Amino acid sequence: MAVKLPDGTQKTLPEGSTVYDLAAAIGPRLAQAALAGKLDGRLVDVSAVLSDGVGVEIITDRSTEALDILRHSTAHVMAEAVKELFPLAKFGIGPSIEDGFYYDMEIGRSFTPEDLEAIEERMRQIVAEDKTFKRTELDKLEAWDAFEEQPFKRELISELPEGEVISTYTQGFFTDLCRGPHVPSTARLGAFKLTKIAGAYWRGNSDNPMLQRIYGTVWFTQKDLDAYLNRIEQAEKRDHRKLGKELDLFSFHEEAGAGLPLYHPKGARVLRLLQEWLRGVLYERGYVEAITPHIYKADVWKISGHYENYRENMYFFEVDEGDGKTSEYGIKPMNCPGHLMIYGDSLKSYRDLPFRLFEFGTVYRHELSGVVHGLMRARSFTQDDAHIFCTPEQVHDEVIGMLELVDYVVGVFGFEYSAEVSTRPEKSIGDQEFWDISTDALIVALKERGVPFEINEGDGAFYGPKIDIKLKDAIGRTWQTATIQVDFNLPQRFGLTYRTADNTEAQPYMLHRTILGSMERFFGILIEHYAGAFPVWLAPVQAAVIPISDRHIDQCEAVAKRLNAAGVRAEVVSDSEPMRVKIAKAQQSKVPYMLVVGDKEIETDTVGVRDRTEGDIGAMGVSEFAEKVLAQKP
């Protein structure tokens, strides 16, 4: 038989040959490196049998899919180690995740740090034993019998369709329910480490039992593992929750509720500076601003579809309207309906399009308290939301404009970025022409702008394709922030139209877009990206004015007043402490500049300028220093 290789050539092999046999026929080094294979795009084990004419790709540690397979296999080895140390363990699921893997399980007591050490040691022994991962296919009854003492596995099996082939994987004496594929043997696992223990409801449902989740990470080399652990250490030092408290930016209070941040003056200043800057950028680019209510009657959410499809993530309540009447209201989880109603409030012509409407709108979404995570995932957050209403012919240019905006904004903060295009899912609405026009507009625009992107097939929203922008921060982590989403559904639901040049009625295309996304989340990302040391233009306090002794305080007050009048955010440090202590405290607070004032500075009407990174940079006049600070605004 003949199989097709990625370079377009064919390879002739005996009937019954496997992926591994193909790798060996190409060369011994490839056979040694082979971890898995792809048959016509479908991932399989190296033991998978080939068929005539199939397209084959050999997966090695250089392949994009390799780490995912390695991590999944390591999760199985961790489960085997747990089963040997805790024979009565009940297992949930153990997937690979970004940067690692986890497994949910129940052992009748809480895991301890010592347990993790013992599990890790047993894992190393299993790796040394070089156990083969063996795939077996079963029918539903056979699978049910095979997991007699595993209730969580049986629950998963019971939900599979009748007649579906179910696969398991065995290494040594441990068998797990799994689709695969896996690396050929445990000896192929790389450098790994178990990182933490957490609680997790079975299948993420708080009505289900609470299981224990062990997290781990694995890489092909010790060097890669060490680099990752260093990034984690850096991330812990930069944790926005820790820095937020140290820098007096925000706080959370149990009595207020999970996921509801309270911004202190310095944190509020940073958020407002971000909004004011971006507002000016948007006005320059032809946007107009809206302000919409935080609540609407349930009727609006029924029109938009949120009442039917998103109700569990919303907050609804009854309002006494008087005269014995009550109405149901919902707090907004999204800003879209208000913008749609504003568009529909007057007749629109093609001459009025594109209509670019933006809002810094605060929204509220019901997240389980165990899911919220500082500012990164909150119940209350503000979005830099915009909706662009346009004709089909304008979609391309509007997407280009949004990508230019993304590039400018991201560049101001020093992020690298890439994109992902999500295309039509199986369950979707709208005709194919809409999907083709929309998807092509997104892809062509990304190519024209030279933005690197990947295609995420079938992961678009049911109402349209989208672009997600992913930032890379100072320590190499990626964050999804900006989104550009095409929508033909909501304009239809709200009955929006415009008059064409032919004086006929047509439905506009609507582009949802955020640039920063959630302001709270972006604030958290910035805190961690800069390790709390915001750029000068964004720092809540730009200059700390420090008197050498108490007799210089009046002059410091006068300097601070002049700087604030010039637009520089300055504060006097008047604590009764030595000057070096005052400078150290300002340094710890990440203030960009410390201005020292003594007798000499009073005589010359100057300040001694100290940069937080460069140290002493000499004396300057107050006006000269103000110009230096203001020149750093983007």
C-alpha positions in Angstrom: 0.0 0.0 0.0 1.1 3.7 -0.5 0.6 6.5 2.0 0.9 10.3 1.4 3.5 12.3 3.3 3.2 16.0 4.2 5.6 17.0 1.4 3.3 15.5 -1.2 5.5 12.4 -1.8 4.3 8.8 -1.3 5.8 5.9 0.6 5.1 2.3 -0.1 4.7 0.0 2.9 3.5 -3.6 3.6 -0.2 -4.1 4.5 -0.8 -3.7 8.2 2.0 -1.2 8.8 1.7 1.2 11.6 2.7 4.9 12.1 5.8 3.7 13.8 6.7 1.4 10.9 6.4 4.4 8.6 8.7 6.4 10.8 11.2 3.6 10.9 11.0 3.2 7.1 11.9 6.9 6.7 14.8 6.7 9.1 15.9 5.4 12.5 16.1 8.9 14.0 12.5 9.7 13.1 11.4 6.4 14.6 13.2 7.2 17.8 11.6 10.7 17.9 8.0 9.6 16.9 5.5 10.4 19.7 2.2 10.0 17.8 0.8 10.4 14.3 -1.8 12.2 12.3 -4.0 10.3 9.8 -5.8 12.7 7.5 -5.5 15.3 10.2 -6.7 13.0 13.1 -4.3 12.4 16.0 -3.5 8.7 16.6 -0.9 6.6 18.5 2.2 5.4 16.8 0.7 1.9 17.0 -2.2 2.9 14.7 -2.5 0.8 11.5 -2.3 2.7 8.2 -4.6 2.3 5.3 -3.9 2.7 1.6 -3.9 6.3 0.4 -4.1 7.9 3.8 -2.2 11.1 4.5 0.3 10.7 7.4 2.2 13.1 9.5 4.7 11.9 12.2 4.4 13.9 15.5 7.7 14.6 17.3 8.6 16.9 20.1 8.9 19.7 17.5 5.2 19.4 16.5 2.6 21.9 17.9 0.5 19.0 19.3 3.4 17.3 21.1 3.2 19.1 24.4 -0.5 18.4 24.7 0.0 14.7 24.2 3.0 14.6 26.6 0.9 16.4 29.3 -2.1 14.1 28.8 0.2 11.0 29.2 1.8 12.5 32.3 -1.7 12.9 33.8 -2.3 9.2 33.3 1.1 8.3 35.0 0.1 10.6 38.0 -3.2 8.8 38.3 -1.4 5.4 38.3 0.9 6.6 41.0 -2.1 7.8 43.1 -3.9 4.5 42.6 -0.9 2.6 43.8 -0.5 4.8 46.9 -4.2 5.1 47.5 -5.9 1.9 46.3 -9.5 3.2 47.0 -9.0 6.4 44.9 -12.0 7.3 42.7 -11.0 9.2 39.5 -12.7 12.0 37.6 -11.0 13.5 34.6 -7.4 14.3 33.9 -6.9 16.5 30.8 -3.9 18.5 29.6 -4.2 22.2 30.0 -2.1 25.2 29.1 1.4 24.7 30.6 0.5 21.4 32.3 -2.2 19.0 33.3 -4.4 18.1 36.3 -6.5 15.1 37.6 -9.6 15.3 39.7 -9.9 12.5 42.3 -11.3 11.4 45.6 -9.3 9.5 48.2 -11.3 9.9 51.4 -9.1 12.6 52.9 -7.1 15.7 52.0 -3.8 15.4 50.1 -0.8 16.8 51.9 2.4 18.3 50.6 4.1 15.0 51.7 1.6 13.1 49.5 2.6 15.1 46.5 6.3 14.3 47.1 5.4 10.6 47.4 3.3 10.7 44.2 6.0 12.5 42.3 8.6 9.9 43.4 6.4 7.0 42.3 5.9 8.7 39.0 9.6 8.8 38.4 9.7 5.1 39.1 6.9 4.4 36.6 8.8 6.4 34.0 12.0 4.4 34.7 9.9 1.2 34.3 9.3 2.1 30.6 5.6 0.9 30.5 3.9 0.9 27.1 0.6 2.8 26.7 -1.8 0.2 25.2 -5.1 1.2 23.6 -8.1 -1.1 23.8 -11.5 -0.5 22.2 -14.7 -1.7 24.1 -18.4 -1.5 23.7 -20.5 0.3 26.3 -21.3 -2.8 28.4 -17.6 -3.9 28.4 -16.6 -0.4 29.5 -19.2 -0.3 32.2 -17.9 -3.6 33.6 -14.3 -2.4 33.4 -14.9 0.5 35.7 -17.0 -1.2 38.3 -15.4 0.7 41.2 -15.2 4.0 39.5 -18.5 5.9 39.8 -17.3 9.1 38.0 -16.0 7.1 35.0 -19.3 5.2 34.9 -21.2 8.5 34.8 -19.2 9.5 31.8 -19.8 6.1 30.1 -23.5 6.2 30.7 -23.8 9.5 28.7 -22.1 8.1 25.6 -24.3 7.2 22.7 -25.3 3.5 22.2 -23.0 1.8 19.7 -20.2 4.2 20.1 -16.7 2.6 20.4 -15.1 3.4 23.7 -11.4 3.4 24.2 -9.2 2.8 27.2 -5.5 3.1 27.8 -3.4 0.8 30.0 0.1 1.2 31.3 1.2 -1.5 33.6 -1.8 -2.5 35.8 -3.5 0.9 35.5 -6.4 1.4 33.0 -8.1 4.7 32.3 -11.0 5.8 30.1 -9.5 7.9 27.3 -9.8 8.9 23.7 -6.0 9.3 23.4 -3.5 9.4 21.8 -0.6 8.9 24.1 3.2 8.8 23.8 4.5 5.2 23.1 5.7 4.5 26.7 6.2 6.1 30.1 9.9 6.4 29.3 9.1 9.2 26.8 7.8 11.5 29.6 10.1 14.6 30.1 10.8 16.7 33.1 7.8 17.1 35.3 6.7 18.6 38.6 3.5 18.5 40.6 2.7 22.1 41.5 -0.4 22.4 43.7 -3.6 20.9 45.2 -7.0 22.5 44.8 -10.7 21.7 45.3 -12.9 21.2 42.3 -16.6 20.3 42.0 -17.2 17.2 39.8 -17.9 18.6 36.3 -17.8 22.1 37.7 -21.3 21.8 39.2 -21.6 23.0 42.9 -24.4 20.4 43.4 -21.9 17.6 42.7 -19.2 16.2 45.1 -16.1 18.2 45.8 -13.1 16.4 44.5 -9.4 17.2 44.9 -7.4 18.4 41.9 -3.7 17.9 41.6 -2.0 20.2 39.1 1.3 19.5 37.5 3.5 20.6 34.6 5.7 18.7 32.2 8.2 19.7 29.5 10.5 17.8 27.2 13.7 19.0 28.8 14.8 20.0 32.3 15.9 23.4 30.8 12.3 24.1 29.7 10.9 23.0 33.0 13.3 25.3 34.9 12.4 28.2 32.6 8.7 27.6 33.3 9.2 27.4 37.0 11.2 30.7 36.9 8.3 32.3 35.0 5.9 31.0 37.7 8.1 32.5 40.4 8.2 35.8 38.6 4.4 35.6 38.2 3.9 35.1 41.9 6.1 38.2 42.6 4.0 40.1 40.1 0.6 38.8 41.3 -1.8 41.7 40.8 -3.7 40.8 44.0 -0.5 41.1 46.1 0.7 44.3 44.3 -2.8 45.8 44.4 -2.7 45.6 48.2 0.9 46.7 48.6 0.4 49.7 46.2 -3.0 50.6 47.7 -4.8 50.2 44.4 -7.9 48.1 45.2 -9.4 45.7 47.7 -12.0 42.9 47.9 -14.2 42.4 50.9 -16.1 39.3 51.9 -19.0 41.2 53.2 -19.4 43.0 49.8 -19.3 39.7 47.8 -16.9 37.8 45.7 -15.6 39.3 42.5 -16.6 42.9 43.4 -13.5 45.1 43.5 -13.4 48.4 45.4 -11.0 50.8 43.8 -8.9 53.0 46.2 -8.0 56.5 45.0 -4.7 55.4 43.3 -6.4 52.5 41.5 -9.3 54.6 40.4 -6.9 57.2 39.1 -5.1 54.6 36.9 -8.5 53.3 35.5 -9.7 56.9 34.8 -6.4 57.8 33.1 -6.8 54.7 30.9 -10.3 55.6 30.0 -9.6 59.3 29.3 -6.6 58.4 27.1 -8.6 55.8 25.1 -11.6 58.1 24.8 -9.5 60.7 23.1 -8.0 58.1 20.7 -11.5 56.9 19.8 -12.9 60.4 19.2 -10.0 61.0 16.8 -11.0 57.9 14.9 -14.6 58.8 14.3 -16.3 57.1 17.2 -19.1 58.7 19.2 -19.9 57.9 22.9 -23.0 56.5 24.5 -24.0 56.1 28.1 -26.6 53.4 28.8 -28.4 52.1 32.0 -27.2 49.3 34.1 -30.6 47.6 34.2 -33.3 46.9 31.6 -36.7 45.3 31.8 -36.7 41.6 31.0 -38.4 42.4 27.7 -35.1 43.7 26.3 -33.3 40.5 27.3 -36.0 38.4 25.7 -35.6 40.3 22.4 -31.8 40.0 22.6 -31.9 36.3 23.4 -30.0 36.6 26.7 -33.1 35.7 28.7 -33.3 32.3 27.0 -29.6 31.6 26.4 -27.7 33.5 29.1 -30.1 33.8 32.1 -28.0 31.7 34.5 -25.2 34.3 34.2 -27.4 37.3 34.9 -29.0 38.9 37.9 -32.8 39.3 37.7 -35.1 41.0 40.2 -38.7 42.3 40.6 -39.5 46.0 40.7 -42.7 47.5 42.1 -44.0 49.8 39.4 -46.9 51.2 41.5 -50.6 50.5 41.2 -50.0 46.9 42.1 -47.9 46.2 39.1 -44.5 44.5 39.2 -42.0 44.1 36.4 -39.0 41.9 36.0 -35.7 43.6 35.4 -32.2 42.3 34.6 -28.8 43.9 35.3 -26.9 44.0 32.1 -24.1 41.4 31.4 -23.3 43.1 28.1 -23.7 46.6 26.6 -25.1 45.5 23.2 -28.8 46.1 23.6 -28.5 49.7 24.6 -26.4 50.5 21.5 -28.9 48.6 19.3 -31.8 50.6 20.7 -29.8 53.9 20.1 -29.2 52.9 16.5 -32.9 52.0 16.0 -34.2 55.2 17.5 -34.0 57.1 14.2 -34.0 56.3 10.5 -30.6 55.6 9.1 -29.3 55.9 5.5 -26.3 54.3 3.9 -24.8 57.9 4.2 -24.9 57.5 8.0 -22.8 54.4 8.0 -20.5 53.4 9.4 -21.9 54.4 12.7 -19.3 53.8 15.4 -20.7 53.9 18.9 -18.6 53.2 22.1 -19.1 53.1 25.8 -17.1 52.4 28.9 -20.0 50.3 30.3 -20.0 48.5 33.5 -21.6 45.0 33.3 -22.3 42.3 35.8 -22.1 38.5 35.3 -22.8 35.8 37.8 -19.6 33.8 38.3 -19.3 31.1 41.0 -17.3 32.4 44.0 -14.8 29.6 43.4 -14.1 30.8 39.9 -13.5 34.5 40.4 -9.9 35.5 40.5 -9.0 39.0 41.5 -9.4 41.5 38.7 -8.8 38.8 36.1 -12.3 37.3 36.5 -14.7 39.4 38.4 -18.5 39.7 38.7 -18.5 43.4 38.1 -16.3 44.9 35.4 -16.2 47.7 32.8 -15.8 47.0 29.1 -14.4 49.4 26.5 -17.2 48.3 24.3 -18.0 49.5 20.8 -20.5 48.5 18.1 -20.0 49.5 14.5 -23.0 49.4 12.2 -22.0 49.3 8.6 -22.9 47.9 5.1 -21.4 44.6 3.8 -19.0 46.6 1.6 -17.6 48.5 4.7 -16.8 45.5 6.8 -13.3 45.1 5.5 -12.3 48.7 6.0 -13.8 48.8 9.5 -11.9 45.6 10.5 -8.7 47.2 9.1 -9.4 50.3 11.2 -9.9 48.2 14.3 -6.7 46.3 13.7 -4.8 49.6 13.3 -6.3 50.7 16.6 -5.3 47.4 18.3 -1.8 47.8 17.0 -1.5 51.4 18.3 -3.0 50.7 21.7 -1.0 47.4 22.3 2.2 49.2 21.1 1.8 51.9 23.7 2.0 49.3 26.5 4.9 47.4 24.9 3.1 44.1 24.2 3.7 41.7 21.4 0.5 40.1 20.0 -1.0 37.6 17.7 -4.5 36.7 16.6 -6.9 33.8 16.3 -9.8 33.6 13.8 -12.8 31.5 14.9 -15.0 30.3 12.1 -18.6 29.0 11.7 -19.6 26.3 14.2 -22.0 23.5 13.4 -24.8 25.2 15.2 -25.1 28.6 13.7 -27.5 31.1 12.1 -27.4 33.2 9.0 -26.8 32.3 5.3 -23.5 31.1 4.0 -23.0 34.4 2.1 -23.0 36.3 5.4 -20.4 33.9 6.9 -18.2 34.0 3.8 -18.2 37.8 3.6 -17.5 38.1 7.3 -14.8 35.5 7.6 -13.0 36.6 4.5 -13.1 40.2 5.7 -11.4 39.2 9.0 -8.8 37.0 7.4 -7.9 39.4 4.5 -7.7 42.3 7.0 -5.2 40.3 9.2 -3.1 39.5 6.2 -3.1 43.1 5.0 -2.0 44.2 8.5 0.7 41.5 8.7 -0.7 40.2 12.0 0.3 36.5 12.6 -2.9 34.4 13.2 -4.2 30.9 13.5 -7.6 29.5 12.4 -9.7 28.1 15.1 -12.2 26.0 13.0 -15.8 25.9 14.2 -15.2 28.0 17.3 -17.0 31.2 16.3 -20.2 32.3 18.0 -23.4 30.9 16.6 -24.1 34.4 15.1 -20.8 35.2 13.5 -17.0 34.7 13.2 -14.5 36.6 15.3 -10.9 37.7 15.8 -9.4 37.3 19.3 -6.2 39.2 20.0 -3.6 37.6 22.3 -1.0 39.6 24.1 2.4 38.4 25.3 3.5 40.0 28.5 6.9 40.8 30.0 7.4 37.2 31.3 6.1 35.4 28.2 2.5 34.7 29.3 -0.4 35.2 26.8 -3.6 37.0 27.6 -6.7 37.3 25.4 -7.9 40.9 25.4 -9.3 42.5 22.2 -12.1 40.9 20.3 -13.6 41.8 16.9 -16.9 39.9 16.4 -19.2 40.1 13.3 -22.9 39.8 14.2 -25.9 39.5 11.9 -28.2 38.1 14.7 -28.8 41.1 17.0 -29.6 43.6 14.2 -32.1 41.1 13.0 -33.6 40.6 16.5 -34.0 44.3 17.1 -35.3 44.9 13.5 -32.5 47.3 12.5 -32.4 48.6 8.9 -30.9 51.4 6.8 -31.9 52.9 3.4 -29.6 51.8 0.6 -28.5 54.0 -2.3 -31.3 52.3 -4.3 -33.8 53.5 -1.7 -34.5 49.9 -0.5 -34.3 48.6 3.1 -31.3 46.5 4.1 -30.1 45.1 7.4 -26.7 46.5 8.6 -23.8 44.3 9.7 -22.8 44.9 13.3 -19.2 44.6 14.5 -18.8 44.1 18.3 -15.3 45.1 19.4 -13.3 45.7 22.5 -9.7 46.8 22.5 -8.7 46.5 26.2 -11.6 44.1 26.9 -12.5 44.2 30.6 -10.9 47.3 32.0 -10.4 45.4 35.3 -8.7 42.5 33.7 -6.5 44.8 31.6 -5.6 46.7 34.7 -4.6 43.4 36.4 -2.5 42.5 33.3 -0.8 45.9 33.4 0.0 45.5 37.1 1.7 42.2 36.4 3.3 43.2 33.1 5.0 46.2 34.8 5.4 44.6 38.2 3.5 47.6 39.6 5.9 50.1 38.1 3.5 51.8 35.7 4.9 54.0 32.9 5.2 57.7 33.9 2.0 58.8 32.1 -0.1 56.1 33.9 1.4 56.2 37.4 -1.2 57.4 40.0 1.6 59.5 41.6 4.2 60.7 39.2 6.5 62.6 41.6 7.1 62.4 45.3 8.3 65.7 46.6 10.7 65.0 49.6 11.9 67.6 52.0 15.4 67.2 53.4 14.2 68.5 56.8 11.0 69.9 58.2 11.9 73.5 57.4 11.7 72.6 53.7 8.1 71.3 53.8 6.5 74.7 52.8 8.7 74.8 49.7 7.8 71.2 48.9 4.1 72.2 49.2 4.6 75.1 46.8 6.5 72.8 44.3 3.7 70.2 44.4 1.1 72.9 43.9 2.9 74.2 40.8 3.4 70.7 39.4 -0.3 69.7 39.9 -1.3 73.0 38.2 0.9 72.0 35.2 -0.8 68.6 35.0 1.8 66.5 36.9 0.5 64.3 39.7 2.7 65.2 42.7 2.5 64.5 46.4 4.6 65.8 49.4 6.1 63.2 51.6 6.0 65.0 55.0 6.5 62.0 57.4 8.9 62.7 60.2 11.5 60.2 59.0 15.0 60.4 57.6 15.2 61.4 53.9 16.7 58.0 52.9 13.7 56.3 54.5 11.3 58.6 52.6 13.1 57.9 49.3 13.0 54.1 50.0 9.3 54.2 50.7 8.6 56.2 47.4 10.8 53.6 45.6 8.7 50.7 47.1 5.5 52.5 46.0 6.9 52.5 42.4 6.7 56.3 42.1 8.6 57.3 38.9 10.4 60.4 40.3 11.5 61.5 43.7 12.1 65.3 43.9 14.4 66.3 46.8 14.1 69.8 48.1 16.6 71.5 50.5 18.3 74.8 51.1 20.2 74.7 47.8 17.0 73.9 45.8 15.1 76.7 47.5 17.8 79.2 46.6 17.9 78.2 42.9 14.2 77.3 42.6 15.0 73.8 41.4 14.4 70.2 42.5 16.9 67.4 42.8 15.5 64.7 40.5 15.8 61.0 41.3 14.6 58.5 38.8 13.2 55.2 40.2 15.5 53.2 37.9 18.4 55.5 37.0 18.9 57.1 40.4 20.0 60.7 40.7 19.7 62.5 37.4 20.5 66.1 38.6 18.8 69.3 39.4 16.0 70.8 37.2 13.7 73.8 37.3 10.1 73.0 38.2 8.8 73.9 34.8 11.6 71.9 33.1 10.7 68.8 35.1 7.0 69.3 34.4 7.7 69.4 30.6 9.8 66.2 31.0 6.9 64.3 32.6 4.2 65.6 30.2 6.3 64.7 27.2 6.0 61.0 28.1 2.2 60.9 27.6 1.3 58.9 24.4 
